[in-house]
Amino acid sequence: MDINEKVKVRFVAGSVTPVGKDRNPVPKEEPLLPSDIRRISESIEIADYTTEGVHQAIEQRYWHCVDELMKQGAHSITLLGLPIASQLGRPRVLALLEETARKTGVIADAHAEATVAALRHLGASRIAIASRWSRPLNDALLAYLTHANIEVLAITSADQWAQQAFSMSIDEGMKLAFQLGRKAMKQAPLADALLLAGGAWRSLAAVPILEEDYGVPVVTNPITPVWRLIAAGIAPPVKGWGRLLASA
């Protein structure tokens, strides 16, 4: 029996993911949360991040994922993926989260909303974005953040859609995170913060290094649900992985 199986679980954090582990294998993650917080996930198995692909996946599979997470004892449900939220638009995401909370009685969140809250917590209203996505996805993300009163001073692109994002190796993703992070900050040296947008490129290791290089907070959306638990007093702060996770 794994040692974590002997620990009494006190909180179950559920996630609705874009794709499952068959399409996007997850390497061993840095243990940002204590062992008594369990993370579970269900996938909408999105075909691509196009507007049609996103709306179809949400309409056909989101509520099934929610039901499955609730059966597993989820205390919170988070919709992962900035491209998904961006293509839905912020008003629909907020409405979807409100409906999820009402139907389930648990905390409902999204990567996009947790990212907005994290940037506000850090006092960042004018940001640079290191994005590897295509222009249409970037435009949708800009519209989402504009709705949240966050000004984007610069945003990069590597013309990726879902297939390219999920086919990257860890090494390719890390290299790209540093390259685009530095490019974004070069274009917007007065930014209050840098957002490394996306989860598939495993950019956590770039966070403390880019913070040291540029002297501003660096946020990557996969760590924002962890910060939500820290901010709520459910999990302890985590040192060594950037300002956001170190703050309560």
Secondary structure per residue as TSV (DSSP state, phi and psi in degrees):
chain	resnum	aa	ss	phi	psi
A	1	M	-	360.0	133.0
A	2	D	-	-64.1	144.4
A	3	I	G	-59.7	-32.7
A	4	N	G	-67.7	-23.9
A	5	E	G	-71.6	-18.0
A	6	K	G	-86.0	-13.6
A	7	V	S	-82.9	133.4
A	8	K	-	-72.3	119.7
A	9	V	-	-76.5	127.9
A	10	R	-	-109.4	-12.1
A	11	F	E	-151.4	134.7
A	12	V	E	-116.5	115.2
A	13	A	E	-99.6	112.5
A	14	G	E	-96.8	146.7
A	15	S	E	-132.5	139.7
A	16	V	E	-99.9	111.7
A	17	T	E	-100.3	156.7
A	18	P	S	-63.0	-46.3
A	19	V	S	-137.6	162.8
A	20	G	-	-86.7	-178.8
A	21	K	T	-68.9	-21.4
A	22	D	T	-65.1	-36.7
A	23	R	T	-92.8	-22.4
A	24	N	S	-141.6	76.7
A	25	P	-	-57.7	134.6
A	26	V	-	-101.7	119.6
A	27	P	-	-69.5	170.7
A	28	K	-	-57.7	124.9
A	29	E	-	-90.4	155.2
A	30	E	-	-63.2	130.1
A	31	P	-	-74.3	82.2
A	32	L	-	-79.8	-18.8
A	33	L	S	-116.8	149.0
A	34	P	-	-65.2	159.9
A	35	S	T	-68.0	-15.3
A	36	D	T	-89.4	7.6
A	37	I	E	-109.8	118.8
A	38	R	E	-100.0	137.5
A	39	R	E	-111.4	127.9
A	40	I	E	-128.0	159.8
A	41	S	E	-150.2	153.6
A	42	E	E	-135.1	146.4
A	43	S	E	-112.0	141.2
A	44	I	-	-85.1	-4.5
A	45	E	-	47.9	60.9
A	46	I	-	-67.7	140.7
A	47	A	S	-75.7	-44.2
A	48	D	-	-163.2	170.8
A	49	Y	S	-87.3	16.5
A	50	T	S	-65.4	160.5
A	51	T	H	-56.0	-45.4
A	52	E	H	-63.7	-44.9
A	53	G	H	-62.5	-40.5
A	54	V	H	-67.2	-50.1
A	55	H	H	-63.3	-39.6
A	56	Q	H	-63.9	-45.0
A	57	A	H	-64.6	-41.7
A	58	I	H	-65.8	-46.8
A	59	E	H	-65.3	-36.7
A	60	Q	H	-89.7	-28.5
A	61	R	H	-130.4	-9.6
A	62	Y	H	-60.8	-50.0
A	63	W	H	-70.5	-28.6
A	64	H	H	-63.8	-42.2
A	65	C	H	-62.0	-42.9
A	66	V	H	-60.1	-45.9
A	67	D	H	-60.8	-42.3
A	68	E	H	-66.2	-39.4
A	69	L	H	-65.6	-39.6
A	70	M	H	-66.1	-35.9
A	71	K	H	-62.6	-28.0
A	72	Q	T	-90.7	6.8
A	73	G	T	86.9	27.1
A	74	A	-	-62.3	135.7
A	75	H	S	-97.4	-13.7
A	76	S	E	-149.8	153.3
A	77	I	E	-133.7	123.1
A	78	T	E	-120.9	127.7
A	79	L	E	-82.0	115.3
A	80	L	-	-88.2	157.1
A	81	G	-	100.5	108.1
A	82	L	H	-63.1	-38.0
A	83	P	H	-61.6	-36.1
A	84	I	H	-64.5	-51.0
A	85	A	H	-62.1	-40.4
A	86	S	H	-62.9	-42.8
A	87	Q	H	-70.6	-30.2
A	88	L	H	-72.3	-34.2
A	89	G	-	91.0	147.5
A	90	R	H	-63.7	-42.3
A	91	P	H	-57.3	-41.3
A	92	R	H	-70.4	-38.1
A	93	V	H	-61.2	-46.0
A	94	L	H	-61.5	-40.4
A	95	A	H	-66.7	-39.9
A	96	L	H	-64.5	-41.2
A	97	L	H	-66.8	-40.0
A	98	E	H	-62.8	-42.9
A	99	E	H	-66.7	-38.9
A	100	T	H	-62.9	-45.1
A	101	A	H	-64.0	-40.1
A	102	R	H	-66.4	-41.9
A	103	K	H	-74.2	-33.3
A	104	T	H	-102.4	-27.5
A	105	G	S	78.3	11.0
A	106	V	S	-114.4	173.0
A	107	I	E	-66.0	130.1
A	108	A	E	-116.2	132.0
A	109	D	E	-147.4	175.2
A	110	A	E	-147.2	151.1
A	111	H	H	-49.5	-44.0
A	112	A	H	-64.3	-44.5
A	113	E	H	-71.8	-36.4
A	114	A	H	-65.0	-35.2
A	115	T	H	-67.7	-43.8
A	116	V	H	-59.3	-45.8
A	117	A	H	-64.0	-38.6
A	118	A	H	-65.5	-43.0
A	119	L	H	-63.3	-41.2
A	120	R	H	-64.7	-40.7
A	121	H	H	-58.8	-36.5
A	122	L	T	-83.9	-1.2
A	123	G	T	74.6	25.6
A	124	A	-	-103.0	115.7
A	125	S	S	-116.9	-11.5
A	126	R	E	-128.2	110.1
A	127	I	E	-125.4	162.8
A	128	A	E	-108.7	145.7
A	129	I	E	-122.3	124.4
A	130	A	E	-91.1	101.2
A	131	S	-	-117.6	142.0
A	132	R	-	-105.3	3.5
A	133	W	B	-82.8	170.8
A	134	S	-	-72.8	166.2
A	135	R	H	-59.1	-44.0
A	136	P	H	-59.5	-38.4
A	137	L	H	-68.8	-40.4
A	138	N	H	-61.5	-42.0
A	139	D	H	-61.8	-39.6
A	140	A	H	-67.1	-39.0
A	141	L	H	-65.8	-40.5
A	142	L	H	-61.0	-42.0
A	143	A	H	-64.0	-39.5
A	144	Y	H	-62.9	-47.8
A	145	L	H	-70.5	-34.7
A	146	T	H	-61.2	-40.5
A	147	H	H	-61.0	-30.7
A	148	A	T	-90.5	10.4
A	149	N	T	63.6	36.6
A	150	I	-	-112.7	123.7
A	151	E	E	-90.6	129.9
A	152	V	E	-101.6	116.2
A	153	L	E	-84.5	-27.5
A	154	A	E	-158.8	145.5
A	155	I	E	-145.3	134.3
A	156	T	-	-96.3	175.1
A	157	S	-	-152.4	142.9
A	158	A	-	-124.5	18.4
A	159	D	-	59.4	33.1
A	160	Q	B	-91.5	144.6
A	161	W	-	-113.5	-168.2
A	162	A	H	-60.3	-44.6
A	163	Q	H	-59.3	-45.1
A	164	Q	H	-67.7	-38.7
A	165	A	H	-63.6	-43.5
A	166	F	H	-83.0	-8.7
A	167	S	H	-97.1	-3.4
A	168	M	-	-69.1	143.4
A	169	S	-	-77.7	164.9
A	170	I	H	-59.5	-43.1
A	171	D	H	-63.7	-42.4
A	172	E	H	-62.5	-43.2
A	173	G	H	-63.9	-44.3
A	174	M	H	-62.4	-44.6
A	175	K	H	-60.2	-42.7
A	176	L	H	-68.0	-36.2
A	177	A	H	-61.0	-44.1
A	178	F	H	-67.2	-45.3
A	179	Q	H	-60.3	-49.5
A	180	L	H	-75.5	-31.9
A	181	G	H	-61.4	-45.1
A	182	R	H	-68.6	-37.4
A	183	K	H	-63.6	-43.6
A	184	A	H	-63.6	-41.8
A	185	M	H	-71.5	-29.8
A	186	K	H	-66.5	-36.8
A	187	Q	H	-76.5	-25.8
A	188	A	-	-136.8	69.6
A	189	P	T	-65.7	-15.5
A	190	L	T	-97.0	10.9
A	191	A	-	-64.7	145.4
A	192	D	S	-75.1	-24.7
A	193	A	E	-160.8	163.1
A	194	L	E	-118.0	128.6
A	195	L	E	-104.6	119.8
A	196	L	E	-91.6	98.0
A	197	A	-	-83.9	121.6
A	198	G	-	119.5	157.1
A	199	G	S	-112.1	-22.8
A	200	A	T	-68.1	-18.4
A	201	W	T	-94.8	8.9
A	202	R	-	50.1	60.1
A	203	S	-	-92.8	8.8
A	204	L	T	-54.7	-43.1
A	205	A	T	-64.1	-22.7
A	206	A	H	-76.9	-20.5
A	207	V	H	-59.8	-58.5
A	208	P	H	-65.2	-30.8
A	209	I	H	-71.2	-45.5
A	210	L	H	-67.5	-33.4
A	211	E	H	-62.7	-41.6
A	212	E	H	-67.7	-37.4
A	213	D	H	-67.0	-39.2
A	214	Y	H	-115.1	-8.8
A	215	G	S	71.3	19.3
A	216	V	S	-126.7	157.6
A	217	P	-	-63.6	145.0
A	218	V	E	-121.0	127.7
A	219	V	E	-120.5	136.1
A	220	T	E	-123.6	131.7
A	221	N	G	-58.2	-28.1
A	222	P	G	-63.7	-21.5
A	223	I	G	-88.6	-9.5
A	224	T	H	-69.0	-34.3
A	225	P	H	-64.7	-32.4
A	226	V	H	-65.3	-44.2
A	227	W	H	-61.6	-36.7
A	228	R	H	-56.8	-43.2
A	229	L	H	-68.1	-35.4
A	230	I	H	-66.1	-46.4
A	231	A	H	-63.6	-30.5
A	232	A	T	-84.3	-2.8
A	233	G	T	79.9	10.6
A	234	I	S	-82.7	-33.7
A	235	A	S	-125.9	154.0
A	236	P	-	-81.4	155.9
A	237	P	-	-58.0	154.5
A	238	V	-	-119.2	121.3
A	239	K	T	-90.3	149.4
A	240	G	T	96.0	-4.2
A	241	W	S	-124.2	31.4
A	242	G	-	106.7	165.2
A	243	R	H	-63.6	-38.5
A	244	L	H	-61.9	-51.1
A	245	L	H	-70.2	-21.1
A	246	A	H	-83.1	-9.4
A	247	S	-	-102.8	144.1
A	248	A	-	-90.4	360.0
